Amino acid sequence: MKKALALAGGGTRGSYQNGALRALREEGKDDFQIVTGTSIGALNAALVVQKDYDAMDELWHTLTQDKIINGAISTDFNFETMINERNLLGSFFKNYIREQGADISPMIERIHKLYNPKRFFASDIDFGCMCIHHGTLNPVYVTKEMMREHGEDWLIATASAFPAFPVHRFSEGDYVDGGYFDNLPIDYAFRLGADEVIAVDLNNNPNHPEYIGRNCVTYVFPQIETGNFLSFDREKLDLLESAGYNDMKKALGVYTGVKYTFLKAPLPAYLPKLIKALMMLDFRIRHSVRLPENLAGPAEVIEKLRDQQKKKQLSDEEIFWGLMDNLMELCGCDVAKVWTYEEARNAILAEFAPCAYEDYPYKPSIMPKDLYAYSRTLDTKGAVAKLVHGRVYPEHWLLTAQIRLTIYPFELGLAELVLLMMKDLGGVE
């Protein structure tokens, strides 16, 4: 059984992969026979082949703009849009054919220092990366053997995020970033003989959602916002590395959770009640308003959680952690921290406890006819608080049940979890 690692492109967001790889090493799961990558993922992949993790740490812990680019760079285009909308490629290259791109001589020098042909070819790990031929737009599957003569050139070519970076020209031709064909080369890993693949994406919207949930693929991607692919903000780079570490630990079953990270422990005893309540709520949401077939009604709670997690189906546990994610984000909880359920529950209840008291200021001094307009101005946290209060004190409802289902469907699901946490601690009847 051959095990492969596939690493996506994504510029400075590659720090996420450094964290993920540290988690794999700690768990003894870095026994790869094959590593594939695109763009920055290819450089990280080459360092994995070399087993040079100290160099990878040094790269990501000291990265600054002047180590990649001389001068300023325009980032007023969306690289992911160009990758995802492949029908634009032809006109894209024609329009930018004369563009020179940024001065990336510092990046070229860094690749020269990081790529160690002696260690690379002494390794028994196979390697592959993706490039695009600039003239034909055809993909090039770069093999480890092809790296013997032009290793540095292929690593530069696969990272040439044109037009931000220039086309890379060398004796084999003109090439640009392989992300324009396959930004996460899982398929290439299988072509090289892999039986199972650990794939580390760098995009909130996965490059290959079709591989998520497959037995032969462990697919890890950032749940936090990743920012621009050329952001050198140190705080963001460190946060991405922590996220990569935590997400991989979750994928390996060491931790649990979705966006936020939790120590593994028995799930709350009220979980079956929560799932039943959400299913009943979703039924009511579906039938709360009758609209023409060409108009969408309010999104159901579980449907929204599926969209957030980029999955077609969710387990009861994934539903629970998805709701916890949303509440913790509303409460400003630290996403890099590894939480216990009790810590997270206490942080959430500390924010929402006031709304369980009868003297909670649930209604402003306005005319009844203005209540609907007022309710639409509430942010999500404010809406959840009003809904929790209304459940505890039904006589204080501001709006009818049907209006609540129409304008606050997801907030009703969040309020349900807050109430169950309160009841679990004996806080409300």
C-alpha positions in Angstrom: 0.0 0.0 0.0 1.5 3.3 -1.1 0.7 6.4 0.9 0.9 9.9 -0.7 0.7 13.5 0.4 -0.8 16.1 -2.0 -0.2 19.8 -1.2 -2.2 22.6 -2.8 -1.0 25.9 -4.1 -2.0 29.1 -2.3 0.9 31.5 -1.9 1.7 32.6 1.6 -1.2 30.4 2.9 1.3 27.6 2.6 2.0 28.1 6.3 -1.1 26.1 6.9 0.7 23.1 5.4 3.6 23.6 7.7 1.3 23.2 10.7 -0.4 20.2 9.2 2.9 18.5 8.5 4.0 19.1 12.1 0.8 17.3 13.3 1.5 14.4 10.9 5.0 14.0 12.2 3.9 14.1 15.8 1.4 11.3 15.2 3.9 9.2 13.1 1.8 9.5 10.0 4.5 11.1 7.7 5.5 7.8 6.2 4.9 8.9 2.6 6.1 7.1 -0.5 4.8 9.8 -2.9 4.5 13.6 -2.5 2.8 15.8 -5.1 2.3 19.6 -5.0 1.4 22.7 -7.0 2.9 26.1 -6.7 3.9 26.7 -3.0 2.6 23.2 -2.3 5.3 21.9 -4.7 8.1 23.7 -2.7 6.7 22.3 0.5 6.5 18.9 -1.2 10.2 19.1 -2.2 11.2 19.9 1.4 9.1 16.8 2.5 11.0 14.7 0.0 14.3 16.1 1.4 12.9 15.5 4.9 14.1 19.0 5.6 11.5 20.2 8.1 13.9 22.6 9.8 14.2 24.5 6.5 10.4 24.5 6.2 10.0 25.9 9.6 12.6 28.6 8.9 10.8 29.5 5.7 7.4 29.9 7.3 8.5 31.4 10.6 10.6 34.2 9.0 8.7 34.9 5.8 8.4 38.5 4.8 7.5 40.2 1.5 11.1 41.2 0.7 12.1 37.5 0.8 9.7 36.9 -2.1 9.3 40.1 -4.1 11.3 43.2 -4.8 9.1 46.3 -4.6 5.3 46.5 -4.6 3.0 44.0 -6.3 -0.6 44.4 -7.6 -3.0 41.9 -6.0 -6.2 43.4 -7.6 -7.1 40.1 -9.2 -8.5 36.9 -7.7 -6.2 34.0 -8.4 -8.8 31.5 -7.2 -11.4 32.9 -9.6 -9.0 32.4 -12.5 -8.3 28.8 -11.4 -11.9 27.9 -10.9 -13.3 29.5 -14.1 -11.1 27.7 -16.5 -13.0 28.9 -19.5 -11.4 32.3 -18.9 -7.9 31.0 -19.4 -7.5 31.6 -23.1 -8.6 35.2 -23.0 -6.8 35.7 -19.7 -3.4 34.8 -21.2 -4.0 36.7 -24.4 -4.9 39.8 -22.4 -1.7 39.5 -20.2 0.7 38.2 -22.8 3.0 41.2 -22.5 2.8 41.5 -18.7 6.1 41.1 -17.0 4.8 40.6 -13.5 6.6 41.4 -10.3 10.3 41.1 -9.6 10.5 37.7 -7.9 14.3 37.4 -7.8 14.2 37.1 -4.0 11.9 34.1 -4.4 14.2 32.5 -7.0 17.1 32.9 -4.6 15.1 31.3 -1.8 14.2 28.3 -3.9 17.9 28.0 -4.8 18.8 27.8 -1.1 15.9 25.5 -0.1 16.1 23.0 -3.0 18.9 20.5 -2.2 19.4 18.1 -5.2 21.7 15.8 -3.3 19.1 15.3 -0.5 16.2 15.3 -2.9 17.5 12.4 -5.1 18.9 10.5 -2.1 15.4 10.3 -0.7 13.2 7.2 -1.5 10.1 9.4 -1.7 8.7 10.0 -5.2 7.8 13.5 -6.3 5.5 15.2 -8.8 4.4 18.8 -9.4 2.1 20.6 -11.9 2.9 23.3 -14.4 1.1 24.8 -17.4 2.8 25.4 -20.7 2.3 29.1 -21.5 1.9 28.8 -25.2 -0.5 25.8 -25.4 -2.1 26.0 -22.0 -1.4 22.2 -21.7 -0.7 20.7 -18.3 2.8 19.4 -17.6 3.2 16.6 -15.1 6.7 17.1 -13.7 8.3 13.9 -12.5 11.1 13.4 -10.1 13.3 12.3 -13.0 12.6 15.6 -14.8 13.9 17.4 -11.7 17.4 16.1 -12.3 18.4 18.7 -14.9 16.0 21.5 -14.2 14.8 21.1 -10.6 14.9 24.7 -9.6 13.3 25.8 -12.9 10.3 23.5 -12.4 9.8 24.8 -8.8 9.9 28.4 -10.0 7.6 27.6 -12.9 4.9 25.9 -10.8 4.9 28.9 -8.5 4.7 31.5 -11.3 1.2 32.8 -10.4 0.9 34.8 -13.6 0.2 37.7 -14.0 1.2 38.7 -10.5 4.4 36.8 -11.1 6.1 36.6 -14.6 6.1 33.7 -16.9 9.1 31.5 -16.2 11.2 30.9 -19.3 14.0 28.3 -19.5 15.4 25.8 -22.0 12.3 23.6 -21.8 9.9 26.4 -22.7 7.7 29.0 -21.1 5.6 27.9 -18.0 3.2 29.3 -15.4 1.6 28.2 -12.2 0.2 24.6 -12.3 -2.8 25.8 -10.4 -4.5 26.8 -13.6 -4.9 23.0 -14.3 -4.9 21.3 -10.9 -4.2 23.3 -7.8 -4.3 20.2 -5.6 -2.8 17.2 -7.5 -4.6 14.3 -5.8 -5.2 12.7 -9.2 -1.5 12.9 -10.0 -0.7 11.1 -6.7 -2.9 8.3 -7.8 -1.3 8.3 -11.3 2.1 7.8 -9.5 0.7 4.7 -7.8 -0.8 5.9 -4.5 -3.4 3.8 -2.8 -4.2 6.4 -0.2 -3.7 10.2 -0.1 -3.6 12.8 2.6 -4.5 16.0 0.8 -3.9 19.5 2.3 -5.8 22.2 0.6 -5.3 25.9 1.2 -8.7 27.2 0.1 -11.9 27.6 2.1 -13.8 26.3 -0.9 -12.1 23.0 -1.5 -10.4 22.5 -4.9 -11.7 18.9 -5.1 -14.9 18.5 -3.0 -15.5 15.2 -4.9 -12.7 13.6 -2.8 -14.1 14.7 0.6 -15.4 11.7 2.5 -13.7 9.1 0.3 -12.1 6.2 2.2 -8.8 6.5 0.3 -8.5 10.3 0.8 -8.0 12.2 4.0 -8.9 15.7 2.9 -8.0 18.7 5.1 -8.8 22.3 4.3 -8.9 25.6 6.3 -12.2 26.3 8.0 -10.9 29.8 9.0 -10.7 32.7 6.6 -7.4 32.5 4.8 -7.0 36.0 3.4 -5.1 37.0 0.2 -2.6 34.5 -1.2 0.1 37.2 -1.1 -0.5 38.4 2.5 2.6 38.5 4.6 0.9 39.5 7.8 2.8 37.7 10.5 -0.2 37.2 12.8 -2.2 35.7 9.9 0.6 33.4 8.9 1.0 32.1 12.5 -2.8 31.7 12.8 -2.9 29.6 9.6 -0.1 27.4 10.8 -2.0 26.8 14.1 -5.1 26.0 12.1 -3.3 23.6 9.9 -1.9 21.8 13.0 -5.3 21.6 14.7 -7.2 20.6 11.5 -4.8 17.8 10.8 -5.1 16.6 14.4 -8.9 16.5 14.0 -8.6 14.6 10.7 -6.4 12.0 12.5 -8.9 11.7 15.3 -6.7 13.2 18.0 -8.9 16.2 18.5 -12.5 16.9 17.4 -14.6 19.8 16.2 -14.9 21.6 12.8 -13.7 25.2 12.8 -12.9 25.3 16.5 -10.8 22.5 18.1 -11.8 20.4 21.1 -10.3 17.7 23.2 -12.1 14.5 22.6 -14.7 13.7 25.3 -18.2 12.2 25.4 -20.8 14.4 23.7 -23.4 16.1 25.9 -26.3 13.9 26.9 -28.7 16.4 25.4 -27.5 15.8 21.9 -30.4 13.6 20.8 -32.8 16.2 22.0 -30.9 18.9 20.0 -31.0 16.8 16.8 -34.7 16.1 17.2 -35.4 19.8 17.8 -33.4 20.8 14.8 -35.2 18.3 12.5 -38.6 19.6 13.7 -37.4 23.2 13.3 -36.2 22.5 9.8 -39.6 21.0 8.9 -41.3 24.1 10.2 -38.9 26.4 8.3 -39.6 24.5 5.1 -43.3 25.1 5.5 -43.2 28.5 7.1 -43.8 30.4 3.9 -45.2 29.5 0.5 -43.2 30.9 -2.3 -43.3 30.4 -6.1 -41.0 27.6 -7.2 -38.5 30.0 -8.7 -37.9 31.7 -5.4 -35.9 30.2 -2.5 -37.3 30.2 1.0 -35.3 30.6 4.2 -32.4 28.2 4.4 -32.8 25.4 6.9 -30.4 25.1 9.9 -28.8 21.8 8.9 -28.6 22.9 5.2 -26.6 26.0 6.3 -24.3 23.8 8.4 -23.7 21.6 5.4 -22.8 24.6 3.3 -20.4 25.9 5.9 -18.7 22.5 6.2 -18.7 21.8 2.4 -20.4 18.4 3.0 -23.4 16.8 1.5 -24.4 15.0 4.7 -23.5 15.7 8.3 -23.4 13.4 11.3 -25.1 14.4 14.5 -21.6 15.2 15.9 -20.8 17.4 13.0 -24.1 19.3 13.4 -23.3 19.8 17.1 -19.8 21.1 16.5 -21.0 23.3 13.6 -23.5 25.0 15.9 -20.8 25.4 18.5 -18.5 27.0 15.9 -21.1 29.6 15.1 -21.8 30.4 18.8 -18.2 30.6 19.7 -17.5 32.9 16.8 -20.3 35.2 17.9 -18.7 35.2 21.4 -15.2 36.1 20.1 -13.6 32.9 21.2 -10.0 32.2 20.3 -10.0 29.9 17.2 -6.4 28.8 17.8 -7.0 27.5 21.3 -7.7 23.8 21.9 -10.9 23.9 24.0 -12.7 21.5 26.3 -16.5 21.4 25.8 -17.0 22.8 29.3 -14.8 25.8 28.6 -16.6 26.6 25.4 -20.0 26.1 27.0 -19.1 28.5 29.9 -17.8 31.1 27.5 -21.0 30.9 25.5 -23.3 31.0 28.5 -21.4 33.9 30.0 -22.4 35.9 26.9 -26.0 34.8 26.8 -26.9 34.4 30.5 -28.4 38.0 30.8 -31.1 37.2 28.3 -32.5 34.4 30.5 -33.5 36.9 33.2 -37.0 38.4 33.2 -35.7 42.0 33.4 -33.7 41.6 30.2 -34.4 44.6 27.9 -36.0 42.6 25.2 -37.9 45.4 23.5 -37.0 49.1 22.8 -39.5 51.9 23.4 -41.1 51.9 19.9 -44.5 51.5 18.5 -45.7 47.8 17.8 -45.9 48.6 14.1 -42.1 49.3 14.1 -41.1 46.1 15.8 -40.6 44.2 12.5 -38.3 46.8 11.1 -36.4 46.9 14.4 -35.9 43.2 14.4 -34.3 43.3 10.9 -31.6 45.6 12.4 -30.4 43.0 14.9 -27.1 41.3 14.3 -26.9 37.5 14.7 -25.8 37.6 18.3 -28.6 40.1 19.2 -31.2 37.9 17.4 -30.1 34.8 19.2 -30.3 36.6 22.6 -33.9 37.8 21.8 -34.9 34.3 20.7 -33.5 32.7 23.9 -35.3 35.2 26.0 -38.6 34.6 24.1 -38.3 30.9 24.7 -37.9 31.4 28.4 -40.6 34.1 28.6 -43.1 33.5 25.7 -45.1 36.5 26.7 -42.1 38.6 25.6 -42.0 37.5 21.9 -41.6 40.4 19.6 -42.7 38.7 16.4 -45.1 35.9 15.4 -43.7 32.4 15.0 -44.0 32.5 11.2 -42.0 35.7 11.0 -39.4 34.3 13.3 -39.0 31.2 11.1 -38.7 33.4 8.0 -36.1 36.0 9.1 -34.3 34.1 11.8 -34.2 30.4 10.8 -30.5 29.7 11.6 -30.6 31.9 14.8 -33.5 29.7 16.1 -31.1 26.7 15.8 -28.4 28.5 17.7 -30.9 29.6 20.3 -32.0 25.9 20.7 -28.4 24.9 21.6 -28.0 27.8 24.1 -31.2 26.8 25.8 -30.2 23.2 26.1 -26.8 24.2 27.6 -28.7 26.3 30.1 -31.1 23.5 31.0 -28.2 21.1 31.3 -26.8 23.2 34.1 -30.2 23.8 35.7 -30.3 27.4 34.6 -33.8 27.5 33.1 -36.9 25.3 33.3 
